[in-house]
Amino acid sequence: MNTQVKIPQGDEKVTVELTRKELMSLAGIRFHGNHNIEVSARKKLHDILESQESAARQLLN
């Protein structure tokens, strides 16, 4: 089954500032004893997606 999902502005580029350790953790490298690095990186990604979504909603209103 080939189902395509349409994401508005899905090809738009965003900029997220990450530390090298955060980037490495998202790439799959594990920092044993410091799970906070991955949590921090994921939070930054979530925050930028959320802010972009709210900005798009404001443009529509």
Z-matrix of the N, CA and C atoms (Angstrom, degrees):
N
C 1 1.449
C 2 1.526 1 108.42
N 3 1.314 2 117.39 1 126.02
C 4 1.449 3 122.49 2 -179.35
C 5 1.523 4 108.89 3 -110.58
N 6 1.310 5 116.76 4 93.16
C 7 1.459 6 122.19 5 -179.67
C 8 1.516 7 108.80 6 -105.48
N 9 1.313 8 116.16 7 128.99
C 10 1.451 9 120.41 8 178.66
C 11 1.516 10 109.50 9 -104.13
N 12 1.318 11 115.00 10 137.48
C 13 1.457 12 121.71 11 177.83
C 14 1.516 13 107.38 12 -104.22
N 15 1.318 14 116.36 13 130.02
C 16 1.458 15 120.32 14 178.65
C 17 1.521 16 108.86 15 -96.67
N 18 1.313 17 115.24 16 124.60
C 19 1.455 18 122.13 17 178.68
C 20 1.521 19 107.09 18 -117.53
N 21 1.340 20 117.49 19 116.34
C 22 1.456 21 120.06 20 178.80
C 23 1.533 22 110.79 21 -57.49
N 24 1.302 23 117.69 22 134.66
C 25 1.460 24 124.85 23 -176.91
C 26 1.526 25 110.94 24 54.35
N 27 1.323 26 118.00 25 32.31
C 28 1.453 27 122.69 26 -176.87
C 29 1.514 28 114.46 27 -64.88
N 30 1.314 29 117.87 28 -22.05
C 31 1.459 30 120.95 29 179.03
C 32 1.524 31 112.53 30 -98.04
N 33 1.321 32 116.32 31 0.58
C 34 1.465 33 121.35 32 179.24
C 35 1.528 34 108.90 33 -68.74
N 36 1.329 35 116.60 34 138.58
C 37 1.459 36 121.01 35 -179.52
C 38 1.528 37 110.20 36 -87.22
N 39 1.313 38 115.21 37 143.59
C 40 1.461 39 122.02 38 175.32
C 41 1.524 40 108.02 39 -126.61
N 42 1.303 41 115.94 40 156.02
C 43 1.449 42 121.55 41 178.99
C 44 1.512 43 108.94 42 -116.03
N 45 1.323 44 115.80 43 129.39
C 46 1.456 45 122.33 44 178.27
C 47 1.519 46 107.08 45 -128.72
N 48 1.320 47 116.36 46 130.68
C 49 1.456 48 120.09 47 178.82
C 50 1.527 49 109.24 48 -92.97
N 51 1.338 50 115.50 49 117.06
C 52 1.461 51 122.40 50 -179.94
C 53 1.522 52 109.04 51 -123.73
N 54 1.329 53 115.88 52 152.47
C 55 1.458 54 119.06 53 170.58
C 56 1.523 55 107.69 54 -77.73
N 57 1.313 56 117.27 55 164.68
C 58 1.465 57 120.59 56 177.20
C 59 1.520 58 110.68 57 -59.27
N 60 1.324 59 116.43 58 -40.63
C 61 1.462 60 119.85 59 179.95
C 62 1.528 61 110.82 60 -64.03
N 63 1.335 62 117.61 61 -40.55
C 64 1.468 63 120.61 62 178.38
C 65 1.517 64 110.22 63 -63.04
N 66 1.323 65 116.97 64 -44.24
C 67 1.463 66 121.23 65 178.58
C 68 1.527 67 110.67 66 -61.41
N 69 1.310 68 116.29 67 -44.19
C 70 1.456 69 120.62 68 179.63
C 71 1.526 70 110.95 69 -63.00
N 72 1.327 71 117.28 70 -38.96
C 73 1.465 72 119.97 71 -179.67
C 74 1.525 73 110.97 72 -66.37
N 75 1.333 74 117.61 73 -36.08
C 76 1.464 75 120.58 74 177.56
C 77 1.528 76 111.30 75 -71.14
N 78 1.330 77 116.28 76 -24.96
C 79 1.465 78 120.90 77 178.46
C 80 1.527 79 111.39 78 -81.49
N 81 1.328 80 117.23 79 -4.81
C 82 1.454 81 119.92 80 175.04
C 83 1.515 82 115.64 81 112.84
N 84 1.317 83 117.61 82 -4.93
C 85 1.462 84 120.07 83 178.41
C 86 1.524 85 108.37 84 -76.88
N 87 1.321 86 115.96 85 133.23
C 88 1.463 87 120.93 86 -177.08
C 89 1.517 88 110.40 87 -100.81
N 90 1.316 89 115.90 88 132.54
C 91 1.453 90 122.40 89 174.99
C 92 1.525 91 106.66 90 -105.19
N 93 1.315 92 115.02 91 90.85
C 94 1.454 93 120.58 92 -176.62
C 95 1.528 94 109.50 93 -61.86
N 96 1.305 95 115.16 94 131.92
C 97 1.453 96 120.46 95 -179.72
C 98 1.511 97 113.39 96 89.09
N 99 1.347 98 117.56 97 -4.91
C 100 1.466 99 119.61 98 178.37
C 101 1.526 100 109.67 99 -142.06
N 102 1.306 101 115.73 100 71.65
C 103 1.462 102 122.68 101 179.07
C 104 1.529 103 111.35 102 -68.12
N 105 1.329 104 117.25 103 -18.21
C 106 1.464 105 121.51 104 -177.25
C 107 1.519 106 112.84 105 -62.69
N 108 1.323 107 117.99 106 -24.83
C 109 1.466 108 120.78 107 179.27
C 110 1.522 109 110.13 108 -62.97
N 111 1.326 110 116.94 109 -49.12
C 112 1.464 111 120.37 110 179.56
C 113 1.524 112 111.02 111 -66.83
N 114 1.312 113 116.84 112 -39.32
C 115 1.465 114 121.08 113 178.90
C 116 1.527 115 110.04 114 -60.91
N 117 1.314 116 116.70 115 -43.95
C 118 1.464 117 121.42 116 179.57
C 119 1.530 118 111.37 117 -62.15
N 120 1.328 119 116.47 118 -43.96
C 121 1.464 120 120.73 119 -179.68
C 122 1.522 121 110.99 120 -64.14
N 123 1.326 122 116.91 121 -44.80
C 124 1.463 123 120.24 122 179.66
C 125 1.528 124 111.45 123 -64.59
N 126 1.326 125 116.80 124 -35.83
C 127 1.465 126 120.65 125 178.50
C 128 1.528 127 110.02 126 -64.78
N 129 1.324 128 117.14 127 -41.64
C 130 1.466 129 120.39 128 178.37
C 131 1.526 130 111.02 129 -61.68
N 132 1.331 131 116.73 130 -42.66
C 133 1.466 132 120.10 131 178.36
C 134 1.525 133 110.90 132 -64.72
N 135 1.316 134 116.27 133 -44.09
C 136 1.467 135 120.87 134 179.37
C 137 1.530 136 110.13 135 -61.59
N 138 1.325 137 116.88 136 -43.61
C 139 1.465 138 121.02 137 -178.69
C 140 1.525 139 112.08 138 -62.96
N 141 1.335 140 117.20 139 -41.82
C 142 1.467 141 119.31 140 -179.18
C 143 1.523 142 110.67 141 -68.77
N 144 1.329 143 117.65 142 -38.64
C 145 1.466 144 120.30 143 177.38
C 146 1.527 145 110.72 144 -64.00
N 147 1.327 146 115.94 145 -41.35
C 148 1.453 147 120.73 146 -179.84
C 149 1.533 148 111.11 147 -66.31
N 150 1.321 149 117.11 148 -41.51
C 151 1.466 150 119.57 149 -179.87
C 152 1.525 151 111.07 150 -68.27
N 153 1.323 152 117.86 151 -36.69
C 154 1.460 153 121.14 152 177.46
C 155 1.529 154 110.50 153 -66.00
N 156 1.325 155 115.69 154 -39.18
C 157 1.468 156 120.40 155 179.38
C 158 1.516 157 110.88 156 -65.90
N 159 1.326 158 117.70 157 -42.79
C 160 1.458 159 119.98 158 -179.99
C 161 1.525 160 111.13 159 -68.27
N 162 1.333 161 117.47 160 -34.50
C 163 1.468 162 120.83 161 177.41
C 164 1.534 163 110.16 162 -65.89
N 165 1.316 164 116.94 163 -39.47
C 166 1.471 165 121.10 164 178.21
C 167 1.513 166 110.72 165 -65.30
N 168 1.328 167 116.83 166 -40.08
C 169 1.471 168 120.03 167 178.29
C 170 1.523 169 111.65 168 -63.26
N 171 1.346 170 116.64 169 -38.69
C 172 1.462 171 120.44 170 -179.64
C 173 1.530 172 110.86 171 -66.00
N 174 1.321 173 116.70 172 -34.65
C 175 1.458 174 119.72 173 177.89
C 176 1.518 175 112.26 174 -66.61
N 177 1.336 176 115.84 175 -32.11
C 178 1.452 177 119.96 176 -178.96
C 179 1.524 178 112.22 177 -76.47
N 180 1.318 179 117.31 178 -24.22
C 181 1.479 180 120.39 179 -177.98
C 182 1.487 181 112.57 180 -88.37
